[in-house]
Amino acid sequence: MHLFTEISRGVALAIFFVLLAACQTEPAVPELDYQISKSQWDSLPALEVRIKFQPAANEASRLDFSDTAWGQDSLWNTIRDFRVLSGAGHPLVERDSGWAVIPRGEADSPVEVSYKVIQDHVASDNPGLAYRPVVQQDYFHVFAHNLLMVPGHYRQQEGARAAIRISWRGWDETAVIHNSFGSRQRDQDLGILDLDQFMSAIYTGGDFRVYSRVIEGNPIHLAIRGEWIPFTEQEAMDMLTETVAAQRSFWKDHSQPYFTVTMRPFELEQGSSFQGTGLTNSFAASVSNNEFTDFQQLVYLFNHELMHNWVGHSIENEAEEAQYWFSEGFTEYYTAKNIAAFGIAGNDWGYYIEAVNDKIRQMAASTVQGAPNSEINYENFWTNRDYQELPYNRGFLFAFYLDQEIRAVSEGANSLDNLMRDLLRESRGKGAKLNGPYFVKKANRYLVEELGPFYRRHIEEGKPLPLEALFRDLGLEYRLGADLFDLGFDFSPERDFVVAVDPESAAYASGVRAGDAVVSRSIYMGATDREVELVLRRDGRTVPVRYLPKRKESIPQILDTPGNRELLSK
């Protein structure tokens, strides 16, 4: 009896010291409480945000809110009525640095701060302003980075987490509250979240309509608003369901318990445009709402953005722009390949062949096609259309080449698909982030020749891929020659003057000259079968111009034949 008591005491002491050590090595997870309310500022609709947090120890606290993000600047223009409600002194806003400094109070009690977010532009339906806050009387559409401030001391370490709660106040019962973490919930306890994941999110509310389905026991949602011309909401939801099921089957991954797409229209008089952003548990889409928008554009958009759920998010870049060849280019490739392989929206391997040919044409037409990967940086990517498209096109063709090479050396036993699933497992299991050397190392498992020199030549240095030689080696039928999009002239930065014209171009032949003022323009970028229509002003007179923006170039194009379909679909 005595012996048992002593052993029990010893076990209890051991457990105590283990627990004590655990408490000493595992710091408490900080808490973040947000309350977001429907409000106004100077007669404008506004979102009032209240944030409660624990102040930094022995120093002033800093609330981070980037003035520049996602190609937008002056985001502090959307912040009004910034106040410290309790726990600290008068704040100092340093917008250029991207934060507000909150002086330390007399006690260690939580700090509570409030501010209002407004829409700082008139055209809420302008696609160029989709990454700024949209706050209207009937609805709002905002991203975490332009809505929520986060204490800087909460994010001092990589992988920082917080216990987060959000409450929504002031909306009537019919208004929808919908975001990357839940649907129709006025009080959201998000639990303990990685702060990077928390800040990669979309928040919408108001007159959205929410459609829901369940795939393998997991709900998916489509939150949409507006009256749509080119397709029905049911068609969009059916295609989203088909896409989610296909991509999860490809990755062999049905682990995600919640997923949503948000979708809003914007007005465009001529042509079509669309954009999307892959986020935590979600992606946000904006689509032109007119008769020029085709349902197949929506198929592409949904498949591309959903693929980012794995490529770019689960498989994360070590440095964002430096690995866009992977996160954007490989996403582009698997968008086309999965649409064809799973027959999404009735497409087949002809869709895949045309996608490969289109990327070849786009690369050949690019003014920066030979630029090294180092030139794909934040400034170039967000300000220059050709640089923005370069990693999509270059990465797509690199993925296509590598896919065929792996299949060839393994006699069909493996493909790039196997490598992609390897990368997913290691990113989730070991927290590995993707960079060039890491990718090359993993790819070498499936190749005979070392990939490093090929990667450096065609990704880092930007040299063209030997596609014609690949087509010959694979036994693919192809032809040489294609029409490339060629605008033929350069705009001024404000796009109101012609600064240079290629004398060999159709633009020059039709009468466009350097120095012409651009009164109006209608251009379908990338389309060689749609006329450019310009009204120019020269020497005080009006000059109308119309021409097809194309030129011929000897580049390889895969033929859509039964034999090629069979070879590429094995």
PEBELGI-V685700 format. One record per run of one state. SS is the DSSP state (H for helix, E for strand, L for the rest). FROM is the first residue (numbers start at 1). TO is the last residue. Records with the same first field share a line. If there is no record, write none. Layout:
BEGIN
SS = FROM-TO / FROM-TO
END
This chain:
BEGIN
L = 1-1 / 26-30 / 42-43 / 54-60 / 65-68 / 70-71 / 73-74 / 87-87 / 89-91 / 95-98 / 103-103 / 105-110 / 118-126 / 130-133 / 136-138 / 147-149 / 156-160 / 170-175 / 180-181 / 184-186 / 199-201 / 207-208 / 216-217 / 225-232 / 252-257 / 267-273 / 280-281 / 289-294 / 308-310 / 312-314 / 316-316 / 318-320 / 328-328 / 342-343 / 347-348 / 366-372 / 376-377 / 384-384 / 410-415 / 431-433 / 435-435 / 447-451 / 461-466 / 475-477 / 486-488 / 492-496 / 502-505 / 511-516 / 523-530 / 539-540 / 549-549 / 559-561 / 570-570
H = 2-25 / 75-78 / 127-129 / 144-146 / 152-155 / 195-198 / 233-251 / 295-307 / 321-327 / 329-341 / 344-346 / 349-365 / 373-375 / 378-383 / 385-409 / 416-430 / 436-446 / 452-460 / 467-474 / 506-510 / 562-569
E = 31-41 / 44-53 / 61-64 / 69-69 / 72-72 / 79-86 / 88-88 / 92-94 / 99-102 / 104-104 / 111-117 / 134-135 / 139-143 / 150-151 / 161-169 / 176-179 / 182-183 / 187-194 / 202-206 / 209-215 / 218-224 / 258-266 / 274-279 / 282-288 / 311-311 / 315-315 / 317-317 / 434-434 / 478-485 / 489-491 / 497-501 / 517-522 / 531-538 / 541-548 / 550-558
END
